[in-house]
């Protein structure tokens, strides 16, 4: 299949060509795993009741408009934000207050919309790797103990109130894998810039990575955590389609859908970039740390968490591709000019949406190369055979 899937339709005598992110994944329209795949056996459902009547007020560090959006339009965002309430005595929450930087995009409607992916991403980190001490026997967390005590377990949240509990094994810092990464990443040309940091994913999570994120201290366990957290950030943003459709937050349609499409496009490179980092970690470990590699591939819950996060990303890309096509057609039917500006920019009546198709193509070419496809197939299929 061609890398870009083109959609064409007429609008006042003109043809417009649209490129779909979905076409990067030629198999994404099909179920990737059978329903009885062994990885599903590691899912555990969270049965703890959520006090959904207690939304964070502004005085508790939250933006009430954001809380309204999450509770009304995003099932997963609503779960994450309320799950945090059960951890309000952890010191970083500062007496139940959500950290202010989660709302750093401003308190306007546009700023709140742009804050949602941060809340989904960072909130998932908390309920995954910072939920204090997990007692495997009772399947409960002790939220009276500081999260840094929980150095041996990860509780990857996979959606629909289900998690996979993973016990960590020995790792090496992720900065080591830079030796195996392609030059288009290490020269910082195609790694995604992170808003407000002046740095890109590679600089923050791989090298030099001076802020000591979990991708260094926990190696691949931290990479999978980031991979999964970028999914949850995207999930919350995509859930705002109904909000944009029903409540029309801005007077101009091109502004409504420009912001919606931009916030969705802004994080899709993360799927390809972090998947490449994770598979590179396995490949590098196999060649340079055989003992660590053996323990990693024997850690079936870890592999299951990675595979499920991968499928969640693919399903979301398919969902977004369908919605993006619909948005473009609807906007064009209003008489608003819709046109591609080169390979990486879309204009909706002068409201510009920047995407990362060029960079995604580079990452996808590496992921489709024989060493990466072979490792992916091993993790998906061969590893689970009796």
DRENTIRO-771175 format. One line per field, with one value per residue (C-alpha): x, y, z; residue in three letters; residue number from 1. Coordinates in steps of 0.001 Angstrom, whole numbers, padded with zeros to 6 digits. Example, Ala and Ser with C-alpha at 12.3 -4.5 7.8 and 13.67 -1.06 7.14 Angstrom:
BEGIN
x	(012300,013670)
y	(-004500,-001060)
z	(007800,007140)
r	(ALA,SER)
k	(1,2)
This chain:
BEGIN
x	(000000,001223,002425,-000237,-003855,-005430,-009016,-010445,-013727,-015037,-015680,-016839,-015012,-011785,-010249,-008551,-006143,-005940,-003349,-004256,-002057,-003880,-002175,001099,-000340,-001573,-002918,-004541,-008086,-007794,-007635,-003957,-004381,-006851,-009230,-007614,-004059,-002249,-001369,-004956,-004578,-002455,-005211,-006629,-009740,-009818,-013008,-012385,-015410,-014713,-016286,-017367,-019445,-016283,-014662,-011553,-012582,-010322,-009127,-007699,-005383,-007690,-009313,-013092,-013650,-011122,-012835,-016148,-014694,-013218,-016304,-018708,-016792,-013936,-014519,-010800,-009951,-012728,-011369,-007807,-008718,-010926,-008420,-005975,-008396,-007745,-004053,-004499,-002300,000831,003235,003566,-000217,000166,-002978,-004963,-003983,-003206,000180,-000282,001931,-000668,-002781,000076,-001591,-003849,-007367,-009097,-011207,-008386,-005801,-007906,-008290,-004525,-003998,-005968,-003200,-000887,-003485,-004125,-000395,000777,-002258,-001529,002063,000741,-001658,000900,004236,003550,000635,002687,003320,001462,000717,000592,-001095,-004014,-003983,-004234,-002157,-001045,-001483,-000115,003420,005427,005447,009237,009040,007371,010586,009825,006430,004712,000934,000405,-003097,-004476,-007901,-011398,-010299,-007829,-004153,-001210,001052,004685,007580,010750,013903,017420,017818,020407,019870,018099,020827,022897,020641,021663,024529,021977,019571,019482,021193,017962,017114,020507,021119,017847,016262,013140,012575,009411,009807,008105,006128,007632,010940,012953,013959,012762,011851,015328,017016,014597,014170,017279,020312,021600,018459,019907,016647,016884,013475,012346,013632,017108,016471,014040,015176,012611,009997,010141,009980,006824,005369,005992,004652,001458,001140,001304,-001592,-003706,-002911,-004081,-007148,-008401,-007834,-009618,-012563,-013146,-014613,-018129,-017439,-016279,-019238,-021904,-020722,-018663,-016230,-015173,-017334,-015356,-015619,-012065,-010821,-012809,-011543,-008101,-007437,-008949,-006862,-003680,-003914,-004434,-001638,000769,001321,001057,004775,005167,003708,006362,009235,008705,007897,011228,012991,011397,012243,015757,016122,015292,017666,020489,019965,020065,023451,025070,023312,022227,021407,019154,017593,016759,015011,013072,011666,010762,008769,005515,003497,005954,005614,001833,001759,003841,001708,-001555,-000323,000747,-002699,-004362,-002268,-003159,-006865,-006692,-004876,-007618,-010303,-008582,-008137,-011870,-012711,-010142,-011610,-015086,-013888,-012192,-015245,-017584,-015382,-015084,-018870,-019203,-017348,-014129,-011016,-009168,-005738,-002471,000571,003425,003915,003555,000906,-002845,-004858,-008504,-009480,-006178,-006158,-002979,-002454,001124,001671,004663,004158,007724,009217,006705,007732,011364,010450,008134,010857,013071,010229,009543,013188,013998,015629,012718,010009,011671,011852,008257,007052,008993,007356,003890,003860,006892,007453,004002,004250,004467)
y	(000000,003527,005443,008111,007235,009957,011147,013345,015197,018231,021594,024511,023198,022190,018866,018518,015735,014660,012454,010043,009037,005705,004661,004406,001209,-000968,-003581,-001271,-001928,-005571,-006985,-007383,-010095,-012907,-012530,-015539,-014226,-015159,-011522,-010821,-013170,-010523,-007904,-007177,-005053,-002210,-002691,000208,002561,006067,009028,010623,013267,014913,016805,018822,022463,025265,025715,022211,023048,022096,024021,023542,023760,020964,018878,019491,018328,015168,014193,014818,013696,011344,008053,007369,010945,010880,007632,008958,012261,010597,007848,010564,011621,008324,009290,012800,012235,011691,014587,015536,016054,018705,017998,016802,019558,018626,020115,023530,022708,020205,023284,025344,026000,028662,028892,029972,027414,026966,026692,024146,022048,022160,021057,017841,015722,016783,015727,012367,011719,012824,011385,008007,008198,008655,005727,003548,004093,006372,004719,004020,000491,-002343,-005459,-008281,-010647,-008366,-006579,-003257,-000101,001531,005203,006273,005453,007643,006496,006355,003315,001461,000669,-002946,-002760,-000979,-000927,-000161,001184,-000232,001417,000297,000155,-002630,-002767,-005085,-005422,-005881,-006665,-004925,-006803,-005474,-002859,-000514,003227,003942,006373,003308,002540,005756,003742,001711,004506,005971,009309,011152,010781,011290,014419,015728,016440,014313,013873,015591,018866,018942,022129,024421,022550,023551,019891,016900,013349,012054,014701,014230,010450,009011,011315,013309,012927,014860,015178,011502,010271,006692,005810,005923,004640,001920,001467,-000256,-000186,003606,003555,001429,003802,006770,004859,004089,007596,009201,006944,008148,011784,011235,009299,012219,014721,012592,012253,016000,015437,015322,018488,020371,019055,019784,022900,024639,026387,029091,031184,030224,026593,026646,027581,024806,022091,023594,023344,019844,018505,020213,018804,015332,015582,016995,013680,010964,010929,009617,006264,005669,007196,005325,002052,002369,003076,000035,-002382,-000915,-001540,-005223,-005497,-003725,-005802,-009014,-008074,-006368,-007466,-011109,-011651,-008579,-009534,-013050,-011695,-009164,-011652,-013984,-011139,-011893,-009161,-006560,-007870,-007971,-004325,-003246,-005201,-003905,-000312,-000847,-002067,000808,003274,001593,001566,005251,006113,004338,006209,009551,008895,008325,011477,013594,012645,013555,016889,017903,016998,018883,021977,021959,021606,024881,026641,026895,026316,023170,022516,020755,023035,020745,017456,018697,021412,021672,024882,025142,028575,029988,028067,026023,022491,021225,017463,015151,012954,013406,012363,009536,008163,008002,006165,003790,002814,001715,-000149,-001997,-003072,-006790,-006604,-004639,-006681,-009886,-008645,-007436,-010771,-012590,-010505,-010780,-014450,-016674,-015786,-017080,-020449,-023501)
z	(000000,-000724,002298,001847,001224,-000908,-000635,-003392,-003700,-005484,-003883,-006109,-009138,-007378,-006482,-003124,-002229,001382,003011,005757,008643,008661,005444,007348,008826,005999,008413,010954,009730,010754,014286,015051,017650,018054,020974,022651,022350,025606,026300,027358,030318,032079,032167,035618,036099,038590,040618,042995,042920,041653,043400,040135,041896,043262,040404,041136,041635,040438,044028,043915,041068,038218,035414,035867,032104,031525,034176,032429,029107,030618,032594,029713,026652,027582,029372,029769,030726,033301,034759,034942,036572,039166,039824,040804,043529,045320,045493,046810,049860,047767,048252,044582,044482,047217,049205,046230,043809,040260,039259,037638,034660,033467,032643,031227,027872,029393,030787,027573,025721,023229,026012,027847,024707,024226,027844,027479,025985,028845,031417,029740,029357,032803,034562,033020,034276,037789,037779,035963,037635,040574,042324,045440,046678,045018,047037,044504,046952,047819,044445,046237,046472,049682,048816,052184,051034,048708,045047,044851,047137,044261,042420,041554,039843,036982,036649,032964,032377,029116,029110,030089,033756,032981,033892,033455,036484,035536,037825,036693,035805,035397,032652,031179,030507,027239,026174,025198,022242,020481,018983,017020,016036,012512,011915,011100,014813,016403,014328,015780,012425,012723,016445,017697,019596,022998,023595,026199,026548,023499,023247,021276,022276,021523,023692,026590,026644,024967,024798,026584,028706,031616,033524,034494,033321,033877,030404,031971,035493,034336,030729,028563,031338,031161,027345,027422,030024,027708,024687,026586,028049,024613,023631,026553,025772,022193,023329,025418,022591,020001,022380,021928,018456,019923,021909,018819,016838,019469,021281,018570,020953,018459,016101,012995,011869,010522,014015,015699,013416,012950,016688,016834,013943,015126,018641,017197,014640,017220,018960,016320,015631,019199,018134,015483,017445,020710,018986,017204,020513,022178,019367,019189,022937,022411,019449,021277,024424,022386,020905,023897,027119,026600,030284,030406,027075,028274,031376,029294,026817,029682,031248,029423,031194,029870,026317,026709,027859,024868,022385,023812,023809,020197,019229,021100,019094,015799,016574,017478,014244,012292,014248,013694,009964,009605,011580,009759,006403,007684,009105,005857,003793,006166,006209,002416,002075,004022,001230,003236,001174,002257,000785,001482,001676,000741,002585,006158,006328,005834,005513,006539,005285,006476,009777,009476,010721,010795,010659,010606,007556,006302,009650,010056,006666,007823,011025,009209,006745,009643,011342,008077,007691,008216,011698,013136,011461,012628,016243,016128,014785,017492,020216,018659,017711,018142,021801,022733,021062,023298)
r	(UNK,UNK,UNK,UNK,UNK,UNK,UNK,UNK,UNK,UNK,UNK,UNK,UNK,UNK,UNK,UNK,UNK,UNK,UNK,UNK,UNK,UNK,UNK,UNK,UNK,UNK,UNK,UNK,UNK,UNK,UNK,UNK,UNK,UNK,UNK,UNK,UNK,UNK,UNK,UNK,UNK,UNK,UNK,UNK,UNK,UNK,UNK,UNK,UNK,UNK,UNK,UNK,UNK,UNK,UNK,UNK,UNK,UNK,UNK,UNK,UNK,UNK,UNK,UNK,UNK,UNK,UNK,UNK,UNK,UNK,UNK,UNK,UNK,UNK,UNK,UNK,UNK,UNK,UNK,UNK,UNK,UNK,UNK,UNK,UNK,UNK,UNK,UNK,UNK,UNK,UNK,UNK,UNK,UNK,UNK,UNK,UNK,UNK,UNK,UNK,UNK,UNK,UNK,UNK,UNK,UNK,UNK,UNK,UNK,UNK,UNK,UNK,UNK,UNK,UNK,UNK,UNK,UNK,UNK,UNK,UNK,UNK,UNK,UNK,UNK,UNK,UNK,UNK,UNK,UNK,UNK,UNK,UNK,UNK,UNK,UNK,UNK,UNK,UNK,UNK,UNK,UNK,UNK,UNK,UNK,UNK,UNK,UNK,UNK,UNK,UNK,UNK,UNK,UNK,UNK,UNK,UNK,UNK,UNK,UNK,UNK,UNK,UNK,UNK,UNK,UNK,UNK,UNK,UNK,UNK,UNK,UNK,UNK,UNK,UNK,UNK,UNK,UNK,UNK,UNK,UNK,UNK,UNK,UNK,UNK,UNK,UNK,UNK,UNK,UNK,UNK,UNK,UNK,UNK,UNK,UNK,UNK,UNK,UNK,UNK,UNK,UNK,UNK,UNK,UNK,UNK,UNK,UNK,UNK,UNK,UNK,UNK,UNK,UNK,UNK,UNK,UNK,UNK,UNK,UNK,UNK,UNK,UNK,UNK,UNK,UNK,UNK,UNK,UNK,UNK,UNK,UNK,UNK,UNK,UNK,UNK,UNK,UNK,UNK,UNK,UNK,UNK,UNK,UNK,UNK,UNK,UNK,UNK,UNK,UNK,UNK,UNK,UNK,UNK,UNK,UNK,UNK,UNK,UNK,UNK,UNK,UNK,UNK,UNK,UNK,UNK,UNK,UNK,UNK,UNK,UNK,UNK,UNK,UNK,UNK,UNK,UNK,UNK,UNK,UNK,UNK,UNK,UNK,UNK,UNK,UNK,UNK,UNK,UNK,UNK,UNK,UNK,UNK,UNK,UNK,UNK,UNK,UNK,UNK,UNK,UNK,UNK,UNK,UNK,UNK,UNK,UNK,UNK,UNK,UNK,UNK,UNK,UNK,UNK,UNK,UNK,UNK,UNK,UNK,UNK,UNK,UNK,UNK,UNK,UNK,UNK,UNK,UNK,UNK,UNK,UNK,UNK,UNK,UNK,UNK,UNK,UNK,UNK,UNK,UNK,UNK,UNK,UNK,UNK,UNK,UNK,UNK,UNK,UNK,UNK,UNK,UNK,UNK,UNK,UNK,UNK,UNK,UNK,UNK,UNK,UNK,UNK,UNK,UNK,UNK,UNK,UNK,UNK,UNK,UNK,UNK,UNK,UNK,UNK,UNK,UNK,UNK,UNK,UNK,UNK,UNK,UNK,UNK,UNK,UNK,UNK)
k	(1,2,3,4,5,6,7,8,9,10,11,12,13,14,15,16,17,18,19,20,21,22,23,24,25,26,27,28,29,30,31,32,33,34,35,36,37,38,39,40,41,42,43,44,45,46,47,48,49,50,51,52,53,54,55,56,57,58,59,60,61,62,63,64,65,66,67,68,69,70,71,72,73,74,75,76,77,78,79,80,81,82,83,84,85,86,87,88,89,90,91,92,93,94,95,96,97,98,99,100,101,102,103,104,105,106,107,108,109,110,111,112,113,114,115,116,117,118,119,120,121,122,123,124,125,126,127,128,129,130,131,132,133,134,135,136,137,138,139,140,141,142,143,144,145,146,147,148,149,150,151,152,153,154,155,156,157,158,159,160,161,162,163,164,165,166,167,168,169,170,171,172,173,174,175,176,177,178,179,180,181,182,183,184,185,186,187,188,189,190,191,192,193,194,195,196,197,198,199,200,201,202,203,204,205,206,207,208,209,210,211,212,213,214,215,216,217,218,219,220,221,222,223,224,225,226,227,228,229,230,231,232,233,234,235,236,237,238,239,240,241,242,243,244,245,246,247,248,249,250,251,252,253,254,255,256,257,258,259,260,261,262,263,264,265,266,267,268,269,270,271,272,273,274,275,276,277,278,279,280,281,282,283,284,285,286,287,288,289,290,291,292,293,294,295,296,297,298,299,300,301,302,303,304,305,306,307,308,309,310,311,312,313,314,315,316,317,318,319,320,321,322,323,324,325,326,327,328,329,330,331,332,333,334,335,336,337,338,339,340,341,342,343,344,345,346,347,348,349,350,351,352,353,354,355,356,357,358,359,360,361,362,363,364,365,366,367,368,369,370,371,372,373,374,375,376,377,378,379,380,381,382,383,384,385,386)
